[in-house]
Amino acid sequence: MSSLTEIQNALVREGLLTPEEEFVTKLIAHIIFVRVKEGISQSELSRRSGVPQKTISRMENRLSLPSIQTLYKLAEAMDYKLNFELEKC
């Protein structure tokens, strides 16, 4: 099975992800990684963050793109914070 990063890179190469989708997809991948690493279920993350479990599931399965507010809530519920960087191309 391909990793999420390999799938993302293939989608970007084929022009199937917009830059915005690519950015949010990478954030989602990090949130999934932390959630699994910390042993937190989707339902526990939902309880901690106030974000419905269905929303978390849809986000993780790339059925919907979350808002920045949702991403912040999820990160904070796992005792993490989101950092954004601006890099020169």
VMD Tcl script that builds the backbone (N, CA, C; Angstrom):
set m [mol new atoms 267]
animate dup $m
set s [atomselect $m all]
$s set {name element resname resid chain x y z} {
  {N N MET 1 A 0.842 -1.187 0.000}
  {CA C MET 1 A 0.000 0.000 0.000}
  {C C MET 1 A 0.884 1.245 0.000}
  {N N SER 2 A 0.499 2.225 -0.731}
  {CA C SER 2 A 1.246 3.474 -0.802}
  {C C SER 2 A 0.999 4.308 0.450}
  {N N SER 3 A 2.015 5.083 0.807}
  {CA C SER 3 A 1.837 5.997 1.938}
  {C C SER 3 A 1.006 7.191 1.481}
  {N N LEU 4 A 0.473 7.905 2.464}
  {CA C LEU 4 A -0.320 9.095 2.150}
  {C C LEU 4 A 0.526 10.102 1.372}
  {N N THR 5 A 1.789 10.236 1.747}
  {CA C THR 5 A 2.677 11.174 1.055}
  {C C THR 5 A 2.855 10.771 -0.405}
  {N N GLU 6 A 3.028 9.477 -0.660}
  {CA C GLU 6 A 3.184 9.010 -2.044}
  {C C GLU 6 A 1.918 9.282 -2.854}
  {N N ILE 7 A 0.768 9.069 -2.231}
  {CA C ILE 7 A -0.499 9.333 -2.913}
  {C C ILE 7 A -0.646 10.826 -3.194}
  {N N GLN 8 A -0.325 11.652 -2.195}
  {CA C GLN 8 A -0.409 13.105 -2.374}
  {C C GLN 8 A 0.497 13.552 -3.510}
  {N N ASN 9 A 1.735 13.065 -3.500}
  {CA C ASN 9 A 2.687 13.473 -4.541}
  {C C ASN 9 A 2.189 13.075 -5.920}
  {N N ALA 10 A 1.602 11.884 -6.037}
  {CA C ALA 10 A 1.065 11.444 -7.322}
  {C C ALA 10 A -0.088 12.339 -7.758}
  {N N LEU 11 A -0.967 12.693 -6.830}
  {CA C LEU 11 A -2.097 13.559 -7.161}
  {C C LEU 11 A -1.631 14.942 -7.595}
  {N N VAL 12 A -0.607 15.462 -6.922}
  {CA C VAL 12 A -0.067 16.776 -7.280}
  {C C VAL 12 A 0.565 16.703 -8.665}
  {N N ARG 13 A 1.380 15.669 -8.916}
  {CA C ARG 13 A 2.032 15.507 -10.227}
  {C C ARG 13 A 1.004 15.453 -11.347}
  {N N GLU 14 A -0.107 14.780 -11.089}
  {CA C GLU 14 A -1.134 14.634 -12.109}
  {C C GLU 14 A -2.078 15.836 -12.162}
  {N N GLY 15 A -1.831 16.827 -11.321}
  {CA C GLY 15 A -2.647 18.030 -11.332}
  {C C GLY 15 A -4.040 17.823 -10.763}
  {N N LEU 16 A -4.209 16.810 -9.913}
  {CA C LEU 16 A -5.519 16.510 -9.355}
  {C C LEU 16 A -5.783 17.206 -8.029}
  {N N LEU 17 A -4.753 17.812 -7.452}
  {CA C LEU 17 A -4.921 18.585 -6.220}
  {C C LEU 17 A -4.539 20.031 -6.498}
  {N N THR 18 A -5.378 20.929 -6.050}
  {CA C THR 18 A -5.011 22.338 -6.130}
  {C C THR 18 A -3.970 22.603 -5.042}
  {N N PRO 19 A -3.250 23.715 -5.117}
  {CA C PRO 19 A -2.298 24.032 -4.044}
  {C C PRO 19 A -2.966 24.087 -2.669}
  {N N GLU 20 A -4.194 24.603 -2.612}
  {CA C GLU 20 A -4.915 24.665 -1.342}
  {C C GLU 20 A -5.210 23.273 -0.812}
  {N N GLU 21 A -5.665 22.389 -1.695}
  {CA C GLU 21 A -5.961 21.014 -1.290}
  {C C GLU 21 A -4.689 20.295 -0.846}
  {N N GLU 22 A -3.600 20.548 -1.537}
  {CA C GLU 22 A -2.324 19.931 -1.167}
  {C C GLU 22 A -1.912 20.376 0.238}
  {N N PHE 23 A -2.036 21.662 0.511}
  {CA C PHE 23 A -1.658 22.213 1.808}
  {C C PHE 23 A -2.495 21.593 2.929}
  {N N VAL 24 A -3.821 21.588 2.736}
  {CA C VAL 24 A -4.711 21.047 3.765}
  {C C VAL 24 A -4.509 19.540 3.904}
  {N N THR 25 A -4.267 18.849 2.803}
  {CA C THR 25 A -4.032 17.406 2.858}
  {C C THR 25 A -2.798 17.085 3.688}
  {N N LYS 26 A -1.767 17.890 3.566}
  {CA C LYS 26 A -0.569 17.679 4.378}
  {C C LYS 26 A -0.863 17.906 5.863}
  {N N LEU 27 A -1.645 18.930 6.163}
  {CA C LEU 27 A -2.031 19.167 7.562}
  {C C LEU 27 A -2.844 17.993 8.106}
  {N N ILE 28 A -3.768 17.483 7.308}
  {CA C ILE 28 A -4.582 16.338 7.730}
  {C C ILE 28 A -3.685 15.144 8.000}
  {N N ALA 29 A -2.713 14.906 7.114}
  {CA C ALA 29 A -1.796 13.773 7.300}
  {C C ALA 29 A -1.054 13.887 8.622}
  {N N HIS 30 A -0.639 15.088 8.978}
  {CA C HIS 30 A 0.060 15.293 10.256}
  {C C HIS 30 A -0.880 15.043 11.433}
  {N N ILE 31 A -2.110 15.488 11.317}
  {CA C ILE 31 A -3.076 15.283 12.394}
  {C C ILE 31 A -3.360 13.790 12.571}
  {N N ILE 32 A -3.522 13.073 11.474}
  {CA C ILE 32 A -3.731 11.621 11.553}
  {C C ILE 32 A -2.525 10.960 12.211}
  {N N PHE 33 A -1.320 11.343 11.777}
  {CA C PHE 33 A -0.092 10.757 12.330}
  {C C PHE 33 A -0.038 10.952 13.841}
  {N N VAL 34 A -0.288 12.175 14.299}
  {CA C VAL 34 A -0.238 12.470 15.739}
  {C C VAL 34 A -1.335 11.710 16.477}
  {N N ARG 35 A -2.532 11.685 15.918}
  {CA C ARG 35 A -3.642 10.990 16.568}
  {C C ARG 35 A -3.312 9.518 16.789}
  {N N VAL 36 A -2.794 8.880 15.756}
  {CA C VAL 36 A -2.455 7.461 15.847}
  {C C VAL 36 A -1.265 7.247 16.790}
  {N N LYS 37 A -0.241 8.099 16.665}
  {CA C LYS 37 A 0.943 7.993 17.522}
  {C C LYS 37 A 0.574 8.132 18.996}
  {N N GLU 38 A -0.348 9.024 19.293}
  {CA C GLU 38 A -0.767 9.267 20.671}
  {C C GLU 38 A -1.812 8.256 21.154}
  {N N GLY 39 A -2.255 7.371 20.253}
  {CA C GLY 39 A -3.238 6.361 20.627}
  {C C GLY 39 A -4.620 6.924 20.894}
  {N N ILE 40 A -4.975 7.981 20.160}
  {CA C ILE 40 A -6.266 8.641 20.348}
  {C C ILE 40 A -7.216 8.193 19.235}
  {N N SER 41 A -8.374 7.700 19.617}
  {CA C SER 41 A -9.376 7.305 18.627}
  {C C SER 41 A -10.073 8.544 18.077}
  {N N GLN 42 A -10.745 8.364 16.957}
  {CA C GLN 42 A -11.525 9.471 16.411}
  {C C GLN 42 A -12.586 9.924 17.393}
  {N N SER 43 A -13.227 8.978 18.058}
  {CA C SER 43 A -14.284 9.368 18.999}
  {C C SER 43 A -13.722 10.119 20.199}
  {N N GLU 44 A -12.531 9.724 20.667}
  {CA C GLU 44 A -11.899 10.450 21.772}
  {C C GLU 44 A -11.490 11.848 21.322}
  {N N LEU 45 A -10.950 11.959 20.114}
  {CA C LEU 45 A -10.570 13.271 19.590}
  {C C LEU 45 A -11.803 14.155 19.442}
  {N N SER 46 A -12.901 13.553 19.035}
  {CA C SER 46 A -14.159 14.293 18.923}
  {C C SER 46 A -14.590 14.825 20.282}
  {N N ARG 47 A -14.525 13.980 21.290}
  {CA C ARG 47 A -14.919 14.380 22.641}
  {C C ARG 47 A -14.047 15.528 23.142}
  {N N ARG 48 A -12.742 15.410 22.913}
  {CA C ARG 48 A -11.800 16.427 23.400}
  {C C ARG 48 A -11.941 17.761 22.675}
  {N N SER 49 A -12.196 17.687 21.363}
  {CA C SER 49 A -12.170 18.902 20.529}
  {C C SER 49 A -13.527 19.555 20.329}
  {N N GLY 50 A -14.585 18.774 20.482}
  {CA C GLY 50 A -15.914 19.287 20.173}
  {C C GLY 50 A -16.251 19.200 18.695}
  {N N VAL 51 A -15.352 18.615 17.910}
  {CA C VAL 51 A -15.588 18.417 16.476}
  {C C VAL 51 A -16.298 17.072 16.318}
  {N N PRO 52 A -17.432 17.023 15.608}
  {CA C PRO 52 A -18.138 15.748 15.456}
  {C C PRO 52 A -17.238 14.650 14.869}
  {N N GLN 53 A -17.399 13.428 15.381}
  {CA C GLN 53 A -16.600 12.294 14.904}
  {C C GLN 53 A -16.799 12.089 13.408}
  {N N LYS 54 A -18.007 12.310 12.927}
  {CA C LYS 54 A -18.287 12.169 11.494}
  {C C LYS 54 A -17.432 13.146 10.686}
  {N N THR 55 A -17.256 14.351 11.193}
  {CA C THR 55 A -16.416 15.353 10.513}
  {C C THR 55 A -14.964 14.889 10.468}
  {N N ILE 56 A -14.483 14.335 11.564}
  {CA C ILE 56 A -13.102 13.838 11.620}
  {C C ILE 56 A -12.924 12.695 10.630}
  {N N SER 57 A -13.875 11.774 10.602}
  {CA C SER 57 A -13.808 10.647 9.669}
  {C C SER 57 A -13.811 11.119 8.219}
  {N N ARG 58 A -14.714 12.039 7.903}
  {CA C ARG 58 A -14.792 12.553 6.520}
  {C C ARG 58 A -13.499 13.271 6.135}
  {N N MET 59 A -12.927 13.998 7.076}
  {CA C MET 59 A -11.672 14.704 6.834}
  {C C MET 59 A -10.547 13.691 6.577}
  {N N GLU 60 A -10.442 12.686 7.453}
  {CA C GLU 60 A -9.363 11.706 7.321}
  {C C GLU 60 A -9.490 10.864 6.056}
  {N N ASN 61 A -10.695 10.702 5.562}
  {CA C ASN 61 A -10.915 9.926 4.339}
  {C C ASN 61 A -10.981 10.799 3.086}
  {N N ARG 62 A -10.598 12.071 3.248}
  {CA C ARG 62 A -10.566 13.031 2.146}
  {C C ARG 62 A -11.914 13.191 1.452}
  {N N LEU 63 A -12.974 13.093 2.232}
  {CA C LEU 63 A -14.304 13.322 1.687}
  {C C LEU 63 A -14.720 14.770 1.852}
  {N N SER 64 A -14.008 15.487 2.730}
  {CA C SER 64 A -14.261 16.917 2.901}
  {C C SER 64 A -12.989 17.582 3.407}
  {N N LEU 65 A -12.866 18.854 3.101}
  {CA C LEU 65 A -11.725 19.626 3.577}
  {C C LEU 65 A -12.157 20.422 4.800}
  {N N PRO 66 A -11.416 20.309 5.899}
  {CA C PRO 66 A -11.790 21.013 7.125}
  {C C PRO 66 A -11.429 22.489 7.058}
  {N N SER 67 A -12.080 23.252 7.890}
  {CA C SER 67 A -11.725 24.665 8.021}
  {C C SER 67 A -10.451 24.776 8.856}
  {N N ILE 68 A -9.801 25.911 8.785}
  {CA C ILE 68 A -8.620 26.153 9.615}
  {C C ILE 68 A -9.020 26.087 11.087}
  {N N GLN 69 A -10.202 26.590 11.429}
  {CA C GLN 69 A -10.688 26.546 12.804}
  {C C GLN 69 A -10.785 25.096 13.303}
  {N N THR 70 A -11.295 24.202 12.461}
  {CA C THR 70 A -11.388 22.784 12.831}
  {C C THR 70 A -10.009 22.190 13.049}
  {N N LEU 71 A -9.060 22.509 12.167}
  {CA C LEU 71 A -7.703 22.000 12.313}
  {C C LEU 71 A -7.071 22.474 13.620}
  {N N TYR 72 A -7.300 23.734 13.957}
  {CA C TYR 72 A -6.788 24.264 15.227}
  {C C TYR 72 A -7.392 23.514 16.412}
  {N N LYS 73 A -8.702 23.288 16.388}
  {CA C LYS 73 A -9.370 22.590 17.480}
  {C C LYS 73 A -8.800 21.182 17.660}
  {N N LEU 74 A -8.589 20.487 16.543}
  {CA C LEU 74 A -8.071 19.127 16.612}
  {C C LEU 74 A -6.650 19.102 17.168}
  {N N ALA 75 A -5.822 20.012 16.695}
  {CA C ALA 75 A -4.444 20.078 17.188}
  {C C ALA 75 A -4.416 20.380 18.680}
  {N N GLU 76 A -5.180 21.371 19.096}
  {CA C GLU 76 A -5.209 21.755 20.507}
  {C C GLU 76 A -5.733 20.621 21.389}
  {N N ALA 77 A -6.685 19.847 20.882}
  {CA C ALA 77 A -7.246 18.738 21.655}
  {C C ALA 77 A -6.212 17.640 21.903}
  {N N MET 78 A -5.153 17.631 21.099}
  {CA C MET 78 A -4.072 16.652 21.273}
  {C C MET 78 A -2.845 17.286 21.918}
  {N N ASP 79 A -3.002 18.510 22.450}
  {CA C ASP 79 A -1.910 19.265 23.070}
  {C C ASP 79 A -0.804 19.618 22.076}
  {N N TYR 80 A -1.211 19.944 20.861}
  {CA C TYR 80 A -0.297 20.414 19.819}
  {C C TYR 80 A -0.801 21.770 19.350}
  {N N LYS 81 A 0.025 22.466 18.591}
  {CA C LYS 81 A -0.424 23.702 17.971}
  {C C LYS 81 A -0.017 23.684 16.508}
  {N N LEU 82 A -0.799 24.359 15.696}
  {CA C LEU 82 A -0.478 24.476 14.277}
  {C C LEU 82 A 0.500 25.611 14.071}
  {N N ASN 83 A 1.491 25.372 13.258}
  {CA C ASN 83 A 2.446 26.413 12.863}
  {C C ASN 83 A 2.413 26.534 11.354}
  {N N PHE 84 A 2.366 27.745 10.891}
  {CA C PHE 84 A 2.395 27.997 9.451}
  {C C PHE 84 A 3.667 28.772 9.144}
  {N N GLU 85 A 4.305 28.391 8.066}
  {CA C GLU 85 A 5.529 29.068 7.652}
  {C C GLU 85 A 5.357 29.615 6.257}
  {N N LEU 86 A 5.999 30.699 6.014}
  {CA C LEU 86 A 6.018 31.296 4.697}
  {C C LEU 86 A 7.433 31.169 4.183}
  {N N GLU 87 A 7.598 30.466 3.065}
  {CA C GLU 87 A 8.925 30.251 2.501}
  {C C GLU 87 A 9.001 30.899 1.121}
  {N N LYS 88 A 10.170 31.424 0.814}
  {CA C LYS 88 A 10.399 32.000 -0.505}
  {C C LYS 88 A 10.547 30.866 -1.509}
  {N N CYS 89 A 9.899 31.004 -2.639}
  {CA C CYS 89 A 9.967 29.975 -3.693}
  {C C CYS 89 A 11.304 30.002 -4.400}
}
mol reanalyze $m
mol bondsrecalc $m
mol representation Tube
mol addrep $m
